[in-house]
Amino acid sequence: MSTERQADFYEAEPPQASRELAKLRATVGYVAPFEIVRRRVIDDMNDGKMTVDATLIIRIGDVEETEAASGVGVLHALDVALRKALLKYFPYLEPVKVIETYQHATGASTEADVVSVKKFADGDLVWTTLAKSSNTIESAWASLLDGYEWRIVQENARLRRMNLNPRWSKR
């Protein structure tokens, strides 16, 4: 990618979901629907095959849940563990899938800045998140978390609208 295109990529406006979350997080009184207390990933060789196991502790309200999962890579293992924890409290996330993901690093070393973009869909909505970090896994993890958080925020807003006026559409 040319230097000019790299600059365009890094300076592009964040996708709508990321912009909306940034605005919400800047408001007084915003409380995220969940918080990651701790995460651990172990990648290992077992019988000549790579294995990746993730464990995370998530806080939802006053409750902490511990979940573990295996995956084909670090982010996949974290995603599977995260989904297991979130689905207990937010079952409407079941159809949510990451349908497109890409990362781009710019720099001349392994500590280059990384942009991670994730596109999500749930059958009704499609949304995109973007996160930046000098750590490849951290940027991918942040964009994944943002995707789930955005969907939960949207559903909570829809439920509030429905409670205020039950005749409103499902939007």
Rosetta constraint file for C-alpha pairs under 8 A:
AtomPair CA 1 CA 5 HARMONIC 6.22 0.50
AtomPair CA 1 CA 6 HARMONIC 6.38 0.50
AtomPair CA 2 CA 6 HARMONIC 6.19 0.50
AtomPair CA 3 CA 7 HARMONIC 6.24 0.50
AtomPair CA 4 CA 8 HARMONIC 6.37 0.50
AtomPair CA 5 CA 9 HARMONIC 6.17 0.50
AtomPair CA 6 CA 10 HARMONIC 6.31 0.50
AtomPair CA 6 CA 106 HARMONIC 7.12 0.50
AtomPair CA 7 CA 11 HARMONIC 5.98 0.50
AtomPair CA 8 CA 12 HARMONIC 5.78 0.50
AtomPair CA 10 CA 115 HARMONIC 7.41 0.50
AtomPair CA 14 CA 18 HARMONIC 6.04 0.50
AtomPair CA 14 CA 19 HARMONIC 6.05 0.50
AtomPair CA 14 CA 129 HARMONIC 7.41 0.50
AtomPair CA 14 CA 130 HARMONIC 6.23 0.50
AtomPair CA 15 CA 19 HARMONIC 6.25 0.50
AtomPair CA 15 CA 127 HARMONIC 8.00 0.50
AtomPair CA 15 CA 128 HARMONIC 5.73 0.50
AtomPair CA 15 CA 129 HARMONIC 5.80 0.50
AtomPair CA 15 CA 130 HARMONIC 6.65 0.50
AtomPair CA 16 CA 20 HARMONIC 6.04 0.50
AtomPair CA 16 CA 127 HARMONIC 7.38 0.50
AtomPair CA 16 CA 128 HARMONIC 6.91 0.50
AtomPair CA 16 CA 129 HARMONIC 7.54 0.50
AtomPair CA 17 CA 21 HARMONIC 6.18 0.50
AtomPair CA 17 CA 127 HARMONIC 6.12 0.50
AtomPair CA 17 CA 128 HARMONIC 5.87 0.50
AtomPair CA 17 CA 129 HARMONIC 5.72 0.50
AtomPair CA 17 CA 146 HARMONIC 7.92 0.50
AtomPair CA 17 CA 147 HARMONIC 7.44 0.50
AtomPair CA 17 CA 150 HARMONIC 6.28 0.50
AtomPair CA 18 CA 22 HARMONIC 6.12 0.50
AtomPair CA 18 CA 128 HARMONIC 7.31 0.50
AtomPair CA 18 CA 129 HARMONIC 5.06 0.50
AtomPair CA 18 CA 130 HARMONIC 6.23 0.50
AtomPair CA 18 CA 146 HARMONIC 7.04 0.50
AtomPair CA 18 CA 150 HARMONIC 7.96 0.50
AtomPair CA 19 CA 23 HARMONIC 6.26 0.50
AtomPair CA 20 CA 24 HARMONIC 6.21 0.50
AtomPair CA 21 CA 25 HARMONIC 5.98 0.50
AtomPair CA 21 CA 146 HARMONIC 7.57 0.50
AtomPair CA 21 CA 150 HARMONIC 6.54 0.50
AtomPair CA 22 CA 26 HARMONIC 6.29 0.50
AtomPair CA 23 CA 27 HARMONIC 6.71 0.50
AtomPair CA 24 CA 30 HARMONIC 6.46 0.50
AtomPair CA 25 CA 30 HARMONIC 5.95 0.50
AtomPair CA 25 CA 31 HARMONIC 7.89 0.50
AtomPair CA 25 CA 32 HARMONIC 7.99 0.50
AtomPair CA 26 CA 30 HARMONIC 7.71 0.50
AtomPair CA 32 CA 149 HARMONIC 7.36 0.50
AtomPair CA 33 CA 60 HARMONIC 6.43 0.50
AtomPair CA 33 CA 61 HARMONIC 7.44 0.50
AtomPair CA 33 CA 149 HARMONIC 6.79 0.50
AtomPair CA 33 CA 152 HARMONIC 7.14 0.50
AtomPair CA 33 CA 153 HARMONIC 7.50 0.50
AtomPair CA 34 CA 58 HARMONIC 6.83 0.50
AtomPair CA 34 CA 59 HARMONIC 5.63 0.50
AtomPair CA 34 CA 60 HARMONIC 4.67 0.50
AtomPair CA 34 CA 61 HARMONIC 7.11 0.50
AtomPair CA 34 CA 149 HARMONIC 7.64 0.50
AtomPair CA 35 CA 58 HARMONIC 5.64 0.50
AtomPair CA 35 CA 59 HARMONIC 5.05 0.50
AtomPair CA 35 CA 60 HARMONIC 6.58 0.50
AtomPair CA 36 CA 56 HARMONIC 7.30 0.50
AtomPair CA 36 CA 57 HARMONIC 6.14 0.50
AtomPair CA 36 CA 58 HARMONIC 4.52 0.50
AtomPair CA 36 CA 59 HARMONIC 6.28 0.50
AtomPair CA 37 CA 56 HARMONIC 7.51 0.50
AtomPair CA 37 CA 57 HARMONIC 5.33 0.50
AtomPair CA 37 CA 58 HARMONIC 5.40 0.50
AtomPair CA 37 CA 59 HARMONIC 6.48 0.50
AtomPair CA 38 CA 56 HARMONIC 5.57 0.50
AtomPair CA 38 CA 57 HARMONIC 5.16 0.50
AtomPair CA 38 CA 58 HARMONIC 7.17 0.50
AtomPair CA 39 CA 54 HARMONIC 7.26 0.50
AtomPair CA 39 CA 55 HARMONIC 5.72 0.50
AtomPair CA 39 CA 56 HARMONIC 4.19 0.50
AtomPair CA 39 CA 57 HARMONIC 6.36 0.50
AtomPair CA 40 CA 54 HARMONIC 5.65 0.50
AtomPair CA 40 CA 55 HARMONIC 5.23 0.50
AtomPair CA 40 CA 56 HARMONIC 6.27 0.50
AtomPair CA 41 CA 52 HARMONIC 6.97 0.50
AtomPair CA 41 CA 53 HARMONIC 5.68 0.50
AtomPair CA 41 CA 54 HARMONIC 4.35 0.50
AtomPair CA 41 CA 55 HARMONIC 6.44 0.50
AtomPair CA 41 CA 74 HARMONIC 6.79 0.50
AtomPair CA 41 CA 78 HARMONIC 7.74 0.50
AtomPair CA 42 CA 52 HARMONIC 5.66 0.50
AtomPair CA 42 CA 53 HARMONIC 5.25 0.50
AtomPair CA 42 CA 54 HARMONIC 6.40 0.50
AtomPair CA 43 CA 50 HARMONIC 6.99 0.50
AtomPair CA 43 CA 51 HARMONIC 5.61 0.50
AtomPair CA 43 CA 52 HARMONIC 4.33 0.50
AtomPair CA 43 CA 53 HARMONIC 6.43 0.50
AtomPair CA 43 CA 74 HARMONIC 7.60 0.50
AtomPair CA 44 CA 50 HARMONIC 5.73 0.50
AtomPair CA 44 CA 51 HARMONIC 5.26 0.50
AtomPair CA 44 CA 52 HARMONIC 6.43 0.50
AtomPair CA 45 CA 49 HARMONIC 5.29 0.50
AtomPair CA 45 CA 50 HARMONIC 4.56 0.50
AtomPair CA 45 CA 51 HARMONIC 5.91 0.50
AtomPair CA 46 CA 50 HARMONIC 6.31 0.50
AtomPair CA 46 CA 51 HARMONIC 6.56 0.50
AtomPair CA 51 CA 70 HARMONIC 7.40 0.50
AtomPair CA 51 CA 71 HARMONIC 7.39 0.50
AtomPair CA 51 CA 72 HARMONIC 7.13 0.50
AtomPair CA 51 CA 73 HARMONIC 7.85 0.50
AtomPair CA 52 CA 70 HARMONIC 5.60 0.50
AtomPair CA 52 CA 71 HARMONIC 5.63 0.50
AtomPair CA 52 CA 72 HARMONIC 6.51 0.50
AtomPair CA 52 CA 73 HARMONIC 5.88 0.50
AtomPair CA 52 CA 74 HARMONIC 6.14 0.50
AtomPair CA 52 CA 77 HARMONIC 6.55 0.50
AtomPair CA 53 CA 68 HARMONIC 7.17 0.50
AtomPair CA 53 CA 69 HARMONIC 5.74 0.50
AtomPair CA 53 CA 70 HARMONIC 4.35 0.50
AtomPair CA 53 CA 71 HARMONIC 6.50 0.50
AtomPair CA 53 CA 74 HARMONIC 7.59 0.50
AtomPair CA 53 CA 77 HARMONIC 6.00 0.50
AtomPair CA 54 CA 68 HARMONIC 5.48 0.50
AtomPair CA 54 CA 69 HARMONIC 5.44 0.50
AtomPair CA 54 CA 70 HARMONIC 6.21 0.50
AtomPair CA 54 CA 71 HARMONIC 7.97 0.50
AtomPair CA 54 CA 74 HARMONIC 7.36 0.50
AtomPair CA 54 CA 77 HARMONIC 5.39 0.50
AtomPair CA 54 CA 78 HARMONIC 5.46 0.50
AtomPair CA 54 CA 81 HARMONIC 6.80 0.50
AtomPair CA 55 CA 66 HARMONIC 7.13 0.50
AtomPair CA 55 CA 67 HARMONIC 5.67 0.50
AtomPair CA 55 CA 68 HARMONIC 4.18 0.50
AtomPair CA 55 CA 69 HARMONIC 6.61 0.50
AtomPair CA 55 CA 78 HARMONIC 7.31 0.50
AtomPair CA 55 CA 81 HARMONIC 6.74 0.50
AtomPair CA 56 CA 66 HARMONIC 5.71 0.50
AtomPair CA 56 CA 67 HARMONIC 5.56 0.50
AtomPair CA 56 CA 68 HARMONIC 6.42 0.50
AtomPair CA 56 CA 78 HARMONIC 7.62 0.50
AtomPair CA 56 CA 81 HARMONIC 6.88 0.50
AtomPair CA 56 CA 82 HARMONIC 7.32 0.50
AtomPair CA 57 CA 64 HARMONIC 6.53 0.50
AtomPair CA 57 CA 65 HARMONIC 5.53 0.50
AtomPair CA 57 CA 66 HARMONIC 4.43 0.50
AtomPair CA 57 CA 67 HARMONIC 6.56 0.50
AtomPair CA 58 CA 64 HARMONIC 5.53 0.50
AtomPair CA 58 CA 65 HARMONIC 5.31 0.50
AtomPair CA 58 CA 66 HARMONIC 6.48 0.50
AtomPair CA 58 CA 82 HARMONIC 7.99 0.50
AtomPair CA 58 CA 85 HARMONIC 7.26 0.50
AtomPair CA 59 CA 63 HARMONIC 5.55 0.50
AtomPair CA 59 CA 64 HARMONIC 4.35 0.50
AtomPair CA 59 CA 65 HARMONIC 6.39 0.50
AtomPair CA 60 CA 64 HARMONIC 6.40 0.50
AtomPair CA 60 CA 65 HARMONIC 7.96 0.50
AtomPair CA 65 CA 85 HARMONIC 6.60 0.50
AtomPair CA 66 CA 85 HARMONIC 7.40 0.50
AtomPair CA 67 CA 81 HARMONIC 5.42 0.50
AtomPair CA 67 CA 82 HARMONIC 7.28 0.50
AtomPair CA 67 CA 84 HARMONIC 6.83 0.50
AtomPair CA 67 CA 85 HARMONIC 6.19 0.50
AtomPair CA 68 CA 81 HARMONIC 5.11 0.50
AtomPair CA 69 CA 77 HARMONIC 5.61 0.50
AtomPair CA 69 CA 78 HARMONIC 7.18 0.50
AtomPair CA 69 CA 80 HARMONIC 5.96 0.50
AtomPair CA 69 CA 81 HARMONIC 4.96 0.50
AtomPair CA 70 CA 76 HARMONIC 7.88 0.50
AtomPair CA 70 CA 77 HARMONIC 4.86 0.50
AtomPair CA 70 CA 80 HARMONIC 7.43 0.50
AtomPair CA 70 CA 81 HARMONIC 7.94 0.50
AtomPair CA 71 CA 75 HARMONIC 7.85 0.50
AtomPair CA 71 CA 76 HARMONIC 5.10 0.50
AtomPair CA 71 CA 77 HARMONIC 3.92 0.50
AtomPair CA 71 CA 78 HARMONIC 7.72 0.50
AtomPair CA 71 CA 80 HARMONIC 7.26 0.50
AtomPair CA 72 CA 76 HARMONIC 6.11 0.50
AtomPair CA 72 CA 77 HARMONIC 6.80 0.50
AtomPair CA 73 CA 77 HARMONIC 6.13 0.50
AtomPair CA 74 CA 78 HARMONIC 6.29 0.50
AtomPair CA 74 CA 137 HARMONIC 7.66 0.50
AtomPair CA 75 CA 79 HARMONIC 5.98 0.50
AtomPair CA 75 CA 137 HARMONIC 7.03 0.50
AtomPair CA 75 CA 140 HARMONIC 7.19 0.50
AtomPair CA 75 CA 141 HARMONIC 6.63 0.50
AtomPair CA 76 CA 80 HARMONIC 6.16 0.50
AtomPair CA 77 CA 81 HARMONIC 6.32 0.50
AtomPair CA 78 CA 82 HARMONIC 5.99 0.50
AtomPair CA 79 CA 83 HARMONIC 6.02 0.50
AtomPair CA 79 CA 144 HARMONIC 7.68 0.50
AtomPair CA 80 CA 84 HARMONIC 6.25 0.50
AtomPair CA 81 CA 85 HARMONIC 6.48 0.50
AtomPair CA 82 CA 86 HARMONIC 6.10 0.50
AtomPair CA 83 CA 87 HARMONIC 5.80 0.50
AtomPair CA 84 CA 88 HARMONIC 6.98 0.50
AtomPair CA 85 CA 89 HARMONIC 7.60 0.50
AtomPair CA 86 CA 90 HARMONIC 5.72 0.50
AtomPair CA 86 CA 91 HARMONIC 7.56 0.50
AtomPair CA 86 CA 93 HARMONIC 7.74 0.50
AtomPair CA 87 CA 91 HARMONIC 4.57 0.50
AtomPair CA 87 CA 92 HARMONIC 7.48 0.50
AtomPair CA 87 CA 93 HARMONIC 6.31 0.50
AtomPair CA 87 CA 94 HARMONIC 6.64 0.50
AtomPair CA 90 CA 152 HARMONIC 7.51 0.50
AtomPair CA 93 CA 122 HARMONIC 7.69 0.50
AtomPair CA 93 CA 148 HARMONIC 7.86 0.50
AtomPair CA 93 CA 151 HARMONIC 7.78 0.50
AtomPair CA 93 CA 152 HARMONIC 7.87 0.50
AtomPair CA 95 CA 121 HARMONIC 7.86 0.50
AtomPair CA 95 CA 122 HARMONIC 4.93 0.50
AtomPair CA 95 CA 123 HARMONIC 6.95 0.50
AtomPair CA 96 CA 120 HARMONIC 6.72 0.50
AtomPair CA 96 CA 121 HARMONIC 5.61 0.50
AtomPair CA 96 CA 122 HARMONIC 4.25 0.50
AtomPair CA 96 CA 123 HARMONIC 7.76 0.50
AtomPair CA 97 CA 120 HARMONIC 5.59 0.50
AtomPair CA 97 CA 121 HARMONIC 5.60 0.50
AtomPair CA 97 CA 122 HARMONIC 6.30 0.50
AtomPair CA 98 CA 118 HARMONIC 6.57 0.50
AtomPair CA 98 CA 119 HARMONIC 5.76 0.50
AtomPair CA 98 CA 120 HARMONIC 4.43 0.50
AtomPair CA 98 CA 121 HARMONIC 6.60 0.50
AtomPair CA 99 CA 118 HARMONIC 7.70 0.50
AtomPair CA 99 CA 119 HARMONIC 5.68 0.50
AtomPair CA 99 CA 120 HARMONIC 5.47 0.50
AtomPair CA 99 CA 121 HARMONIC 6.56 0.50
AtomPair CA 100 CA 118 HARMONIC 5.85 0.50
AtomPair CA 100 CA 119 HARMONIC 4.97 0.50
AtomPair CA 100 CA 120 HARMONIC 7.09 0.50
AtomPair CA 101 CA 116 HARMONIC 7.46 0.50
AtomPair CA 101 CA 117 HARMONIC 5.67 0.50
AtomPair CA 101 CA 118 HARMONIC 4.52 0.50
AtomPair CA 101 CA 119 HARMONIC 6.23 0.50
AtomPair CA 102 CA 116 HARMONIC 5.95 0.50
AtomPair CA 102 CA 117 HARMONIC 5.45 0.50
AtomPair CA 102 CA 118 HARMONIC 6.74 0.50
AtomPair CA 103 CA 114 HARMONIC 6.65 0.50
AtomPair CA 103 CA 115 HARMONIC 5.47 0.50
AtomPair CA 103 CA 116 HARMONIC 4.37 0.50
AtomPair CA 103 CA 117 HARMONIC 6.21 0.50
AtomPair CA 103 CA 140 HARMONIC 7.71 0.50
AtomPair CA 104 CA 114 HARMONIC 5.55 0.50
AtomPair CA 104 CA 115 HARMONIC 5.29 0.50
AtomPair CA 104 CA 116 HARMONIC 6.67 0.50
AtomPair CA 105 CA 112 HARMONIC 5.88 0.50
AtomPair CA 105 CA 113 HARMONIC 5.48 0.50
AtomPair CA 105 CA 114 HARMONIC 4.25 0.50
AtomPair CA 105 CA 115 HARMONIC 6.38 0.50
AtomPair CA 106 CA 112 HARMONIC 5.57 0.50
AtomPair CA 106 CA 113 HARMONIC 5.69 0.50
AtomPair CA 106 CA 114 HARMONIC 6.68 0.50
AtomPair CA 107 CA 111 HARMONIC 7.60 0.50
AtomPair CA 107 CA 112 HARMONIC 4.54 0.50
AtomPair CA 107 CA 113 HARMONIC 6.64 0.50
AtomPair CA 108 CA 112 HARMONIC 6.57 0.50
AtomPair CA 111 CA 134 HARMONIC 5.81 0.50
AtomPair CA 111 CA 135 HARMONIC 6.97 0.50
AtomPair CA 112 CA 134 HARMONIC 5.67 0.50
AtomPair CA 112 CA 135 HARMONIC 7.93 0.50
AtomPair CA 113 CA 132 HARMONIC 7.09 0.50
AtomPair CA 113 CA 133 HARMONIC 5.76 0.50
AtomPair CA 113 CA 134 HARMONIC 4.25 0.50
AtomPair CA 113 CA 135 HARMONIC 7.30 0.50
AtomPair CA 114 CA 132 HARMONIC 5.61 0.50
AtomPair CA 114 CA 133 HARMONIC 5.39 0.50
AtomPair CA 114 CA 134 HARMONIC 5.53 0.50
AtomPair CA 114 CA 135 HARMONIC 6.77 0.50
AtomPair CA 114 CA 136 HARMONIC 5.92 0.50
AtomPair CA 114 CA 139 HARMONIC 6.65 0.50
AtomPair CA 115 CA 130 HARMONIC 6.89 0.50
AtomPair CA 115 CA 131 HARMONIC 5.77 0.50
AtomPair CA 115 CA 132 HARMONIC 4.49 0.50
AtomPair CA 115 CA 133 HARMONIC 6.70 0.50
AtomPair CA 115 CA 139 HARMONIC 6.43 0.50
AtomPair CA 116 CA 130 HARMONIC 5.58 0.50
AtomPair CA 116 CA 131 HARMONIC 5.34 0.50
AtomPair CA 116 CA 132 HARMONIC 6.32 0.50
AtomPair CA 116 CA 136 HARMONIC 7.94 0.50
AtomPair CA 116 CA 139 HARMONIC 5.50 0.50
AtomPair CA 116 CA 140 HARMONIC 5.22 0.50
AtomPair CA 116 CA 143 HARMONIC 6.43 0.50
AtomPair CA 117 CA 128 HARMONIC 7.01 0.50
AtomPair CA 117 CA 129 HARMONIC 5.64 0.50
AtomPair CA 117 CA 130 HARMONIC 4.47 0.50
AtomPair CA 117 CA 131 HARMONIC 6.70 0.50
AtomPair CA 117 CA 140 HARMONIC 7.45 0.50
AtomPair CA 117 CA 143 HARMONIC 6.44 0.50
AtomPair CA 118 CA 128 HARMONIC 5.58 0.50
AtomPair CA 118 CA 129 HARMONIC 5.35 0.50
AtomPair CA 118 CA 130 HARMONIC 6.57 0.50
AtomPair CA 118 CA 140 HARMONIC 8.00 0.50
AtomPair CA 118 CA 143 HARMONIC 6.23 0.50
AtomPair CA 118 CA 144 HARMONIC 6.70 0.50
AtomPair CA 118 CA 147 HARMONIC 7.53 0.50
AtomPair CA 119 CA 126 HARMONIC 7.14 0.50
AtomPair CA 119 CA 127 HARMONIC 5.76 0.50
AtomPair CA 119 CA 128 HARMONIC 4.28 0.50
AtomPair CA 119 CA 129 HARMONIC 6.55 0.50
AtomPair CA 120 CA 126 HARMONIC 5.56 0.50
AtomPair CA 120 CA 127 HARMONIC 5.30 0.50
AtomPair CA 120 CA 128 HARMONIC 6.08 0.50
AtomPair CA 120 CA 147 HARMONIC 6.85 0.50
AtomPair CA 121 CA 125 HARMONIC 5.60 0.50
AtomPair CA 121 CA 126 HARMONIC 4.36 0.50
AtomPair CA 121 CA 127 HARMONIC 6.54 0.50
AtomPair CA 122 CA 126 HARMONIC 6.86 0.50
AtomPair CA 127 CA 147 HARMONIC 7.53 0.50
AtomPair CA 128 CA 147 HARMONIC 7.07 0.50
AtomPair CA 129 CA 143 HARMONIC 5.47 0.50
AtomPair CA 129 CA 144 HARMONIC 7.62 0.50
AtomPair CA 129 CA 146 HARMONIC 6.46 0.50
AtomPair CA 129 CA 147 HARMONIC 6.01 0.50
AtomPair CA 130 CA 143 HARMONIC 5.34 0.50
AtomPair CA 131 CA 139 HARMONIC 5.24 0.50
AtomPair CA 131 CA 140 HARMONIC 7.06 0.50
AtomPair CA 131 CA 142 HARMONIC 5.93 0.50
AtomPair CA 131 CA 143 HARMONIC 5.05 0.50
AtomPair CA 132 CA 139 HARMONIC 5.17 0.50
AtomPair CA 133 CA 138 HARMONIC 6.44 0.50
AtomPair CA 133 CA 139 HARMONIC 5.02 0.50
AtomPair CA 134 CA 138 HARMONIC 7.95 0.50
AtomPair CA 134 CA 139 HARMONIC 7.59 0.50
AtomPair CA 135 CA 139 HARMONIC 6.24 0.50
AtomPair CA 136 CA 140 HARMONIC 6.39 0.50
AtomPair CA 137 CA 141 HARMONIC 5.95 0.50
AtomPair CA 138 CA 142 HARMONIC 6.01 0.50
AtomPair CA 139 CA 143 HARMONIC 6.29 0.50
AtomPair CA 140 CA 144 HARMONIC 6.22 0.50
AtomPair CA 141 CA 145 HARMONIC 6.16 0.50
AtomPair CA 142 CA 146 HARMONIC 6.11 0.50
AtomPair CA 143 CA 147 HARMONIC 6.30 0.50
AtomPair CA 144 CA 148 HARMONIC 6.72 0.50
AtomPair CA 145 CA 149 HARMONIC 6.12 0.50
AtomPair CA 146 CA 150 HARMONIC 5.89 0.50
AtomPair CA 147 CA 151 HARMONIC 6.40 0.50
AtomPair CA 148 CA 152 HARMONIC 6.31 0.50
AtomPair CA 149 CA 153 HARMONIC 6.17 0.50
AtomPair CA 150 CA 154 HARMONIC 6.18 0.50
AtomPair CA 151 CA 155 HARMONIC 6.24 0.50
AtomPair CA 152 CA 156 HARMONIC 6.15 0.50
AtomPair CA 153 CA 157 HARMONIC 6.20 0.50
AtomPair CA 154 CA 158 HARMONIC 6.21 0.50
AtomPair CA 155 CA 159 HARMONIC 6.17 0.50
AtomPair CA 156 CA 160 HARMONIC 6.24 0.50
AtomPair CA 157 CA 161 HARMONIC 6.27 0.50
AtomPair CA 158 CA 162 HARMONIC 6.19 0.50
AtomPair CA 158 CA 170 HARMONIC 7.13 0.50
AtomPair CA 158 CA 171 HARMONIC 6.56 0.50
AtomPair CA 159 CA 163 HARMONIC 6.14 0.50
AtomPair CA 160 CA 164 HARMONIC 6.25 0.50
AtomPair CA 161 CA 165 HARMONIC 6.13 0.50
AtomPair CA 161 CA 166 HARMONIC 7.64 0.50
AtomPair CA 161 CA 168 HARMONIC 7.31 0.50
AtomPair CA 162 CA 166 HARMONIC 4.61 0.50
AtomPair CA 162 CA 167 HARMONIC 7.22 0.50
AtomPair CA 162 CA 168 HARMONIC 6.11 0.50
AtomPair CA 162 CA 169 HARMONIC 7.91 0.50
AtomPair CA 162 CA 170 HARMONIC 7.89 0.50
